[in-house]
């Protein structure tokens, strides 16, 4: 059984433009699957359809074998959802926010403390959520998603607004969850995030999946490896296939350093999709 199976999924808010446009893909159990695309591409709409926050048509979205058009309350405990800018109760403490959610599923206080400790926010358990920093709020939302010990975790921009060291810590937590069997579905426009976390990545643009592959395979298929010669404050890039030019520069012995330079995932995204992750970033 696939963790997620999507068949010809289409969705429009206004009946004219498709926010999600006839997409099909599968996610294996235990996989970390990434949806990489610019803001406004339809990533958040897709994740809402997968988690029934928007109800898909019948026989279009299956999660753990369940048709999400028919999923009920009991099934929802098996999935966790953490959205960027998700709604918290600002006057409730961090612990109270989690307790309110946990009680819906019969989860006790000990489990709440465990997940707060895991995400390094237990010391702020009695502080109102309104006083949390953006990074702490993101971790609190993630903690809420983890309280039920879900089989699949849906993450929308999971480290947005976090300091680099905290973001690195959260990625470590997510990798450990995945190592223990949790399937992760991650939507992001952060190339570093995608490359650090994901086994496979779907390039997503204007409601469509443009390509699906592993980060390594993307680089092999589309990347162009180059050699960077540093001469003082100047640098010169040479295609590593140009053996004649490379040997010529090496023999001249006028360089200070030589570095191998691989294509980045962002370079490849622009090459495959025809635009970057930022507005106006096009070929």
C-alpha positions as CSV (number, residue, x, y, z in Angstrom):
1,X,0.0,0.0,0.0
2,X,1.3,3.5,-0.9
3,X,1.5,6.1,1.8
4,X,-0.1,8.6,-0.7
5,X,-1.6,8.0,-4.1
6,X,-3.0,10.9,-6.2
7,X,-4.8,10.4,-9.5
8,X,-5.6,13.2,-11.9
9,X,-6.3,15.7,-9.1
10,X,-7.7,19.1,-10.2
11,X,-9.0,22.0,-8.1
12,X,-10.2,25.5,-8.8
13,X,-11.3,28.2,-6.3
14,X,-13.2,30.2,-8.9
15,X,-14.1,27.7,-11.6
16,X,-11.9,29.5,-14.1
17,X,-8.2,29.0,-13.1
18,X,-7.0,25.7,-11.8
19,X,-4.9,26.1,-8.6
20,X,-4.1,22.4,-9.0
21,X,-4.1,21.1,-12.5
22,X,-4.5,17.4,-13.2
23,X,-1.6,16.1,-11.1
24,X,-0.8,12.4,-10.4
25,X,1.9,11.0,-8.1
26,X,2.6,8.4,-5.4
27,X,4.6,8.5,-2.2
28,X,6.0,5.3,-0.7
29,X,5.7,4.5,3.0
30,X,8.7,5.8,4.9
31,X,9.7,8.3,2.2
32,X,10.4,12.0,2.5
33,X,8.6,13.5,-0.5
34,X,9.1,17.2,-1.3
35,X,6.9,19.6,-3.3
36,X,9.3,22.4,-4.4
37,X,7.9,25.5,-6.1
38,X,7.5,29.3,-5.8
39,X,4.9,31.0,-3.6
40,X,1.5,30.9,-5.3
41,X,2.3,27.7,-7.3
42,X,-0.5,25.7,-5.6
43,X,1.6,23.8,-3.0
44,X,-0.6,24.8,0.0
45,X,-3.8,24.0,-2.0
46,X,-2.4,20.5,-2.8
47,X,-1.6,19.8,0.9
48,X,-5.1,20.9,1.9
49,X,-6.6,18.5,-0.6
50,X,-4.4,15.7,0.7
51,X,-5.4,16.3,4.3
52,X,-9.1,17.0,3.6
53,X,-9.0,20.6,4.7
54,X,-10.3,21.0,1.2
55,X,-12.5,18.0,0.2
56,X,-11.2,16.4,-3.0
57,X,-13.5,14.6,-5.5
58,X,-13.9,10.8,-4.8
59,X,-11.2,8.4,-6.0
60,X,-8.6,11.2,-6.5
61,X,-6.6,11.2,-3.3
62,X,-5.8,8.1,-1.2
63,X,-3.8,8.4,2.0
64,X,-2.8,5.1,3.7
65,X,-5.4,3.5,1.4
66,X,-8.2,5.8,2.6
67,X,-10.1,7.8,0.0
68,X,-9.8,11.3,1.5
69,X,-13.2,12.3,0.0
70,X,-14.7,9.9,2.6
71,X,-12.2,10.1,5.5
72,X,-13.8,10.5,8.9
73,X,-12.7,11.8,12.3
74,X,-11.1,8.5,13.4
75,X,-8.8,8.4,10.4
76,X,-7.5,11.9,10.9
77,X,-5.5,10.8,14.0
78,X,-3.2,8.9,11.7
79,X,-2.0,12.0,10.0
80,X,-0.3,15.2,11.3
81,X,-0.5,18.6,9.7
82,X,1.8,21.6,10.3
83,X,1.1,24.7,8.2
84,X,3.2,27.8,7.9
85,X,1.3,30.7,9.7
86,X,-1.1,28.2,11.2
87,X,-3.7,29.4,13.7
88,X,-2.8,29.2,17.4
89,X,-4.8,30.4,20.4
90,X,-2.7,33.5,21.4
91,X,-4.0,33.8,24.9
92,X,-3.5,30.2,25.8
93,X,-0.1,29.0,26.8
94,X,1.9,26.7,24.6
95,X,1.0,23.7,26.7
96,X,-2.7,24.7,26.7
97,X,-2.7,25.0,22.9
98,X,-1.4,21.4,22.7
99,X,-3.7,20.1,25.4
100,X,-6.8,21.4,23.7
101,X,-5.8,19.6,20.5
102,X,-4.7,16.4,22.3
103,X,-7.9,16.0,24.2
104,X,-9.8,15.7,20.9
105,X,-7.9,12.5,20.4
106,X,-7.6,11.2,23.9
107,X,-3.9,12.1,24.3
108,X,-2.6,12.7,27.8
109,X,-0.3,15.4,29.4
110,X,2.8,13.2,29.4
111,X,2.7,12.8,25.6
112,X,2.4,16.6,25.3
113,X,5.4,17.2,27.5
114,X,7.4,14.6,25.6
115,X,6.8,16.3,22.2
116,X,7.5,19.8,23.7
117,X,10.8,18.5,25.0
118,X,11.7,17.0,21.7
119,X,11.2,20.3,19.9
120,X,13.0,22.3,22.7
121,X,10.0,24.4,23.8
122,X,9.2,22.8,27.1
123,X,10.7,25.7,29.0
124,X,8.1,27.9,27.4
125,X,5.2,25.7,28.2
126,X,3.5,28.3,30.5
127,X,4.1,31.3,28.3
128,X,1.2,32.6,26.2
129,X,1.5,31.7,22.5
130,X,1.3,35.4,21.7
131,X,4.7,35.8,23.3
132,X,6.4,33.1,21.3
133,X,8.8,34.1,18.5
134,X,7.9,33.1,14.9
135,X,10.3,30.2,15.1
136,X,8.9,29.0,18.4
137,X,5.3,29.3,17.0
138,X,6.4,27.1,14.0
139,X,7.8,24.5,16.5
140,X,4.6,24.7,18.5
141,X,2.5,24.0,15.4
142,X,4.8,21.1,14.6
143,X,4.4,19.8,18.1
144,X,0.6,19.9,17.8
145,X,1.0,17.8,14.6
146,X,3.1,15.3,16.4
147,X,1.0,14.8,19.5
148,X,-1.0,11.9,18.0
149,X,2.2,10.1,16.7
150,X,1.0,10.2,13.1
151,X,2.0,7.7,10.4
152,X,2.2,10.6,7.9
153,X,3.3,14.1,8.6
154,X,2.3,16.9,6.2
155,X,4.6,19.9,6.5
156,X,4.2,23.3,4.9
157,X,7.5,25.3,5.1
158,X,8.5,23.5,8.2
159,X,11.5,25.7,9.3
160,X,10.2,29.1,8.0
161,X,11.2,32.0,10.3
162,X,13.7,29.9,12.3
163,X,17.3,30.9,13.1
164,X,19.7,28.6,11.2
165,X,20.7,26.6,14.3
166,X,17.1,26.0,15.3
167,X,16.2,25.1,11.7
168,X,19.0,22.6,11.6
169,X,17.8,21.1,14.9
170,X,14.2,20.8,13.6
171,X,15.5,19.0,10.5
172,X,17.4,16.6,12.7
173,X,14.1,15.9,14.6
174,X,12.3,15.3,11.3
175,X,15.0,13.0,10.0
176,X,14.8,11.0,13.2
177,X,11.0,10.7,12.9
178,X,11.4,9.5,9.4
179,X,14.1,7.0,10.4
180,X,11.6,5.6,12.9
181,X,9.0,5.1,10.1
182,X,7.1,8.3,9.7
183,X,6.4,9.3,6.1
184,X,7.0,13.0,5.5
185,X,5.3,15.2,2.8
186,X,7.0,18.6,2.6
187,X,6.0,21.6,0.6
188,X,8.6,24.3,0.4
189,X,10.2,27.0,-1.7
190,X,13.5,26.6,0.2
191,X,16.0,24.7,-2.0
192,X,18.3,24.0,1.0
193,X,15.3,22.6,2.9
194,X,14.4,20.3,0.1
195,X,17.9,19.0,-0.5
196,X,18.5,18.4,3.2
197,X,15.3,16.5,3.8
198,X,13.9,14.9,0.7
199,X,14.4,11.5,-0.9
200,X,12.4,12.6,-3.9
201,X,11.3,16.1,-5.0
202,X,8.5,17.2,-7.3
203,X,9.2,20.4,-9.2
204,X,5.8,22.2,-9.0
205,X,4.8,25.3,-11.0
206,X,1.5,26.9,-11.9
207,X,-0.5,24.0,-10.5
208,X,1.4,21.3,-12.4
209,X,4.1,18.8,-11.6
210,X,6.9,19.4,-14.0
211,X,9.3,16.7,-12.9
212,X,9.8,14.2,-10.1
213,X,13.2,12.7,-9.2
214,X,15.8,12.4,-6.4
215,X,18.2,15.4,-5.8
216,X,21.1,13.3,-7.0
217,X,19.4,12.3,-10.2
218,X,18.3,15.9,-11.0
219,X,21.9,16.9,-10.8
220,X,23.1,14.1,-13.0
221,X,20.4,14.7,-15.6
222,X,20.4,18.5,-15.8
223,X,23.4,19.7,-13.9
224,X,26.6,21.1,-15.5
225,X,29.7,20.6,-13.3
226,X,32.3,23.4,-13.7
227,X,35.8,24.1,-12.4
228,X,36.3,27.5,-10.7
229,X,39.8,29.0,-11.0
230,X,40.5,31.8,-8.5
231,X,43.1,34.4,-9.5
232,X,43.4,37.0,-6.8
233,X,40.0,38.6,-6.5
234,X,38.9,37.4,-10.0
235,X,37.4,34.0,-10.8
236,X,37.0,32.0,-14.0
237,X,34.5,29.2,-14.5
238,X,35.4,26.4,-17.0
239,X,33.2,23.5,-18.0
240,X,34.9,20.4,-16.7
241,X,34.3,18.7,-20.0
242,X,36.6,21.2,-21.7
243,X,39.8,19.2,-20.9
244,X,42.0,21.3,-23.3
245,X,41.2,24.6,-21.7
246,X,41.5,23.1,-18.2
247,X,45.0,21.7,-18.9
248,X,46.0,25.0,-20.4
249,X,45.1,27.0,-17.3
250,X,46.7,24.5,-15.0
251,X,50.0,24.6,-16.9
252,X,50.0,28.4,-16.9
253,X,50.2,28.1,-13.1
254,X,48.8,31.6,-12.5
255,X,45.9,30.6,-10.3
256,X,45.6,30.8,-6.5
257,X,43.1,28.0,-6.0
258,X,40.9,25.5,-8.0
259,X,37.4,24.4,-6.9
260,X,34.9,21.9,-8.3
261,X,31.5,23.6,-8.6
262,X,28.4,21.4,-9.0
263,X,25.1,22.7,-10.3
264,X,22.7,23.7,-7.4
265,X,19.1,22.5,-7.2
266,X,18.0,26.0,-7.8
267,X,20.0,26.2,-11.1
268,X,18.3,22.9,-12.1
269,X,14.8,24.1,-11.1
270,X,15.2,27.2,-13.3
271,X,16.5,25.1,-16.2
272,X,13.7,22.5,-15.9
273,X,10.7,24.8,-15.0
274,X,11.8,27.9,-16.9
275,X,11.6,30.2,-13.9
276,X,13.0,30.5,-10.4
277,X,11.4,30.4,-7.0
278,X,11.2,34.2,-6.7
279,X,9.0,36.6,-8.6
280,X,10.6,37.6,-11.9
281,X,13.2,34.9,-11.7
282,X,13.1,33.5,-15.2
283,X,15.3,32.1,-18.0
